[in-house]
């Protein structure tokens, strides 16, 4: 990865932001690239991170490295984490079919290993398929992340979301008591893994109720600016016809629903402030920003979220770095001043979502 020369005046331009990191399996490598660029660039100071699933894993890797050695060490830790994921999957039967490798497609839909897994998880629960609850990803997280270091990360507030299976409510874990089990709870897809039980409470993937949760920022962060690193597309034109495409679109809608509800609430508060119905001295106006590249991510398909080939992960990383670089160059001056997403237009279905 090429190193770019830093601007010597960058510290005077630093602005504090919150980061909200969505889940999305291997597509979380796009978020890795965004974080890598932010840490290298230096114009953004991270006040707090809220993460879910792959977003949670990116968050703890960053917090671990940042506590141990600042931004440069955080970048190293993120790369080590994703390299470890790729190395662990090197001998997995869930790999691209030779024709897809030859054609340069990242999808796994023609992979016999993926097709077999997809069929089995539709017919049997993880309690039947994996009664011993074996999870190599949990072992990898425990090996790669020093959670004692994460718990002592005082420079960045950390919030990890999971879904309480019994109540259906979001549970947000903060870094002071964070464990590997809490991160695994945030990434627990119920058709693949048994629920993660913490203190007698079962949890599933946080994406169902907080992908990611934004509300901790309102009271636990000193900045009103939140950058959402969005992986899952909100819009996808056309009606899905195949069973696979229907399930994929259903998952996208489900995993975006909680985020859209929170964004609607943020817009509602802003509207009340604009109308003079809320005192701006008591209610803080939130500035919302989104870093995304759906033109590149949308065509990849759901199956590629399980593609852990290093070539694919670094492709997504580089895409994330480029997208973040362009976004910071365009919108650095807007941070602290205004939102760069027109929430009102988005919910009314009129006009562009991005401003300026």
Buried (B, 14 or more C-beta within 10 A) or exposed (E): EEEEEEEEEEEEEBBBBBBBBBBBBBBBBBBBBBBBBBBBBBBBBBBBBBBBBBBBBBBBBBBBBBBBEEBEBBBBBBBBBBBBBBEBBEEBEBBBBEEBEEEEBBBBBBBEBBBEBBEEBEEEEBEEBBEEEEBEBBEBBBEBBBBEBBBBBEEBBBBBBBBBBEEEEBBBBBBEEBBBBBBBBBBBBBEBBBBBEBEEBBBBBBBBBBBBBBBBBBEBBEBBBBBBBBBBBBEBEEEBEEEBBEBBBEBBBBBBBBBBEBBEBBBBBBEBBEEEEBEEEEBBBBBBBBBBBBEBBBEBBBBBBBBBBBEBBBBBBBBBBBBBBEBBEEBBEBBEEBBBBBBBBBBEEEEEBBBE
